[in-house]
Amino acid sequence: AEAELETGFHETIEHEQRIEPRDWMPDGYRKTLVRQIAQHAHSEIIGMQPEGNWLTRAPSLRRKAILLAKVQDEAGHGLYLYSAAETLGADRADLTDKLITGRQKYSSIFNYPTPTFADVGVIGWLVDGAAICNQVPLCRSSYGPYARAMIRICKEESFHQRQGYELLMCMMRGTDEQRAMVQESVDRWWWPSLMMFGPPDDDSPNTAQSMAWGIKRHTNDELRQRFVDMTVPQADALGVTFPDPGLAWNAERKSYDFGEPDWSELKAVITGHGPCNAQRIEQRKQAHDDGAWVREAATAFAHKQKETA
Ligand code: FAQ
């Protein structure tokens, strides 16, 4: 019977149909999905912090309202993703515990600081831009609840990306000082943005199996190249440059050649040694502790409802 179920699973994947929560799936498939979806959810929640840093200091009411809405959207993305992980049998409290005790990862990109307001625009342009590049193909991921969550998330990320680009265009039309602020921020975020796509393909232990299962649709390097090709013309239009002397159009490949990111930096950031790792986790832990009374009250209320029912 197990063999029959396994054949059914592989046929579903081959025919490009979706695996749903009620369906049989190999343990490895479930585990890989919980790992990726949980990391993705944690990234959205931790990702609220770098920009959240500017909420009380946004330069105008309009910019503050926009930023507040964006940061709230990220919270929403985290919630859909935790829900998708729950359909695989994961427990939300357990996932949060794994995040704050460093047993599950979140994206490397959110371990960099946001010292200037230009960082808000650059995160929208480059970080949300990279997120879209990575996530649009995930709308066709083989696991139904994950793929469906991605559709709405991608729509909102596209809006965030335009928001960032518009902010930067506005600053580029401003003073020399503002233009310099944008360029300085781009210089800091370019390489970390390329690292968001993960290690190079020959050093990516999960890609081959995840592609065979239809969880991932492209390799890390393919998506990184797509992002560079999409972003270089946008930099030209904006009037900024990327800090990579190796960046050049390759007419033969019809793509941009670019330099090698410093992979030792990615390794360091992923293993907890980036500039803001400790602060991000500490802040998340503090928020979780501060919310303990809400969870207790909600649990007590649920018990009472059950008793009176
Ligand atoms: N950071 O074998 P692979 C956002 C880990 S966007 C940290 O290649 P895989 C929106 C990887 O997990 C950001 N860890 O792994 C937003 C694995 O470790 P493990 C979130 C990384 O899974 C914008 C190991 O290295 N997006 O939040 C990173 O096949 C603005 C080996 O790597 C997603 O999560 C990294 N950059 O490919 C929010 C998208 N790269 O688990 C707020 C979904 C690799 O074995 C503001 N995820 N690792 O211990 C994916 O597409 C994939 O998981 C990859 C990694 C491509 C990230």
Boltz pocket constraint, residues with backbone or C-beta under 6 A from the ligand:
constraints:
  - pocket:
      binder: B
      contacts: [[A, 35], [A, 36], [A, 39], [A, 40], [A, 41], [A, 43], [A, 44], [A, 47], [A, 48], [A, 74], [A, 105], [A, 106], [A, 107], [A, 108], [A, 109], [A, 123], [A, 127], [A, 128], [A, 131], [A, 134], [A, 195], [A, 196], [A, 197], [A, 198], [A, 199], [A, 203], [A, 204], [A, 205], [A, 206], [A, 207], [A, 210], [A, 216], [A, 220], [A, 270]]
      max_distance: 6.0
